[in-house]
Amino acid sequence: MTRSPSETTNSPSPNGQDSSSQGLLSRLWSWINSYGGLSDLRKSNAELSKQNARLAELESKLDIVLQSSDSNLLPTISTDDN
């Protein structure tokens, strides 16, 4: 039985992350901290979720209003003056 290259490759760090993924995690953590940390991001996410729910509700109501106004419109009759 042969092993695939991924099975035989030793990872350079004990937790299986190479230097590029560690750099990515470092940049990600810096970005998170620039927004005040995880707790502030969670609060912001919760607020945005509430706003999205409210927008979806308003969009639904607007669709109902627009559909009812479309059904009340009379078809236009075109006349040719030629």
C-alpha positions in Angstrom: 0.0 0.0 0.0 1.4 3.4 -1.0 0.9 6.6 1.0 -0.2 9.8 -0.5 2.2 12.8 -0.3 0.0 14.4 2.3 0.3 11.4 4.6 4.1 11.3 4.3 4.7 15.0 4.6 5.8 16.2 8.1 4.3 19.4 9.1 6.8 22.0 10.3 4.9 22.8 13.5 3.4 20.5 16.1 -0.2 21.7 15.6 0.0 21.1 11.8 0.1 24.7 10.7 2.9 26.0 8.4 4.3 29.5 8.5 1.9 30.8 5.9 -1.2 29.7 7.8 0.3 31.1 11.1 0.9 34.4 9.3 -2.7 34.4 8.1 -4.0 33.6 11.6 -1.8 36.5 12.9 -3.3 38.9 10.4 -6.8 37.7 11.1 -6.3 38.2 14.9 -4.9 41.7 14.3 -8.0 42.5 12.2 -10.3 41.2 14.9 -8.5 43.2 17.5 -8.8 46.3 15.4 -12.6 46.0 15.7 -12.4 45.8 19.5 -12.0 42.0 19.8 -14.4 39.1 19.6 -17.0 40.4 22.0 -17.5 43.6 20.1 -17.7 41.6 16.8 -20.3 39.4 18.4 -22.4 42.4 19.5 -22.1 44.0 16.1 -23.1 40.7 14.4 -26.2 40.5 16.7 -27.2 44.0 15.8 -26.7 43.4 12.1 -28.8 40.2 12.4 -31.6 42.2 13.9 -31.4 44.8 11.2 -31.4 42.2 8.5 -34.5 40.7 10.0 -36.2 44.1 10.1 -35.2 44.8 6.5 -36.6 41.4 5.4 -39.9 42.2 7.1 -40.0 45.7 5.5 -39.2 44.1 2.1 -42.0 41.6 2.5 -44.5 44.3 3.3 -43.2 46.4 0.4 -43.7 43.5 -2.0 -47.3 43.1 -0.8 -48.0 46.8 -1.3 -46.4 46.8 -4.8 -48.3 43.7 -5.9 -51.6 45.1 -4.7 -50.9 48.4 -6.5 -50.0 46.6 -9.7 -53.3 44.7 -9.6 -55.2 47.9 -9.2 -53.7 49.5 -12.3 -55.8 49.6 -15.4 -54.2 48.5 -18.6 -53.3 51.4 -20.9 -55.0 51.5 -24.2 -52.7 52.7 -27.0 -54.3 54.7 -29.8 -52.7 55.2 -33.2 -53.1 58.7 -34.6 -51.9 57.6 -38.1 
